[in-house]
């Protein structure tokens, strides 16, 4: 039977993520919350060697103690023949002489037994880099693969919780005395390992109030994380181990921050309580948070989309993006007797109107308007002109400069102005070459005059125009498409299915490789969210949501299953142009000898200090 995950309407689900979730009891599994430390098997190991570096020294003794829940499960101890004499100072330090090692097994005989003893356990050592470094080097020399056990260093743990006024240093003998270990370290492997067991238990007891209660906590126990932040790590214990969205909530149930994970929500949220999170405002947010809610998602795409919707709905103060989609402006070619360009907040159903965008800011929209004004002699005055000009009308300065036909005074008739408007419309909705050509000419002139800052401004205008044109040419067909179904193979051989209606994610599902996807698709189409048709080219979703959907559809391997309407784009549209430099190169306007200075400006590089040399005969 097909496994269908329906994308529920966001206005239902998001309001249910508050008090409803808090009131619903949840019993997480052990896999979800991690492994409690009293259930972890530790193998505390200590080595004696002939020197300090594994590259030219050998192991002379291995001692290890296996413990779990405070109980000793077993011990491992053996001398090891290093294959040579023990240096005198090592003999004095450890009491292990060369004669004691005669007849002892070599490391290639001992190591397999130790690895079996430590199988699947967490290795613990005092100054672990020394002991584990020797063991890894021995494994490499003898051809044994290193099993990759987790490693805990009691020195690093001690630095976290033992203050200088308690102990002058973090040596094993000092800590054993501080914690009243049952065994006194004497530089023999097994004795030192036994002492380290007592030190480990004492350190874990000190770490527990700081929120270090599970095996997974030990990985970050030595991170420089404030104790009040670390203690809140339990907020992530009940979260799902899969893609989804998470919401940090404050003391008044307000949403502080919305984030997403395409792999594991629980793992992502846990990172906020470790040193991996370095953003100061996020640390501030964690201190305020009292709860974390989650919305499990069927696919990574659904998680990203839900994040955008939740941010737009709640406008969390710690989120910096996508909080106000209604503020994303458009450039409109108006519908009036003598159309003009203007920056607007919404798309209206007006016959004859054309749009660019939406843009990320009003400044970007204005740059796009300037680019069109630079390329076409369309009027720039803001008042609405009658079809028949007034008798006392006067022309503006642009008309005197030849940059406007002056329809306001009758200098340009409706038919002639309509030709200009048709060219502007074509530049907005079709081929960007005329705009690129005009800007390339201007950049060439400014570069020749070493006016590089002005040339950069021209480049920025062209870039803003190209982005707005490409976006509207992508949005328009998907906004007019009532229903689109697409599918993509996932990493496990199943199918990720997406239902899009008027540029909005209306449903998503996932089926495994053994399940026929057709019934799932039919169920998804029948139960997906109903979406009212918008006024194209605006879609029925947050512009960034539509961007996410279009990026997903552009991925290799995506198959269109069903499309309700014609889905087309201009052959020579702005979508095929990557940036300003590509657009200018496509029109092939600049001469080779004049290209170098302008090319640096077009691609965003530094302007040349010296202008290109003049062309000689």
DAPEPE-V175274 format. One line per field, one symbol per residue. psi: psi as a letter, one per 30 degrees, with the letter a starting at -180 (. if undefined). A space follows every 50 residues. Layout:
psi->???
This chain:
psi->kkjkjkjlkffeeeffgcfeeefjkkjlleeefajkffgkjkjkkklklf afkfegllkfkkkkkklkhfkkfllkkklkjfgllkkefeeeefgjleef fkflllefeeeeeeeeegkglkkkljifeeeeeeeeeeeeeggkkkfhkk kkjfeeeefefjlffekfahleeeeeeeghkfkkkggkeeeeeeeeeeee eeeeeffefggjfleffffgfgkikkefeefgffffeflkiakakkjkka fggkjekkllkfdjeeeeefffglffjfkefeeeeeeekflklkjklele eeeeeeeeeeeeefhkffkflgfiffgjllkkjljleillklklflklik kflllkallfleeeeeeeeeeeeffkhkkflflkklekllegkklleeef fggkfhffggfkleeeeeeeeeeeeefefbkgeeeeeeeeeeeeeeefgg ieeeeeeeeeeeeeeeeeeeeefeeeefefjekkkllkkafgfakjkkkk jhgkjflklkklffkkfeeeeeeeefflkkkkkajkgklglkefeeeeee eeffkkfkkjekkflkjllkehlfffkeaeeeeeeefhekkefgeeeeee eegglkkkeklkkkkl.
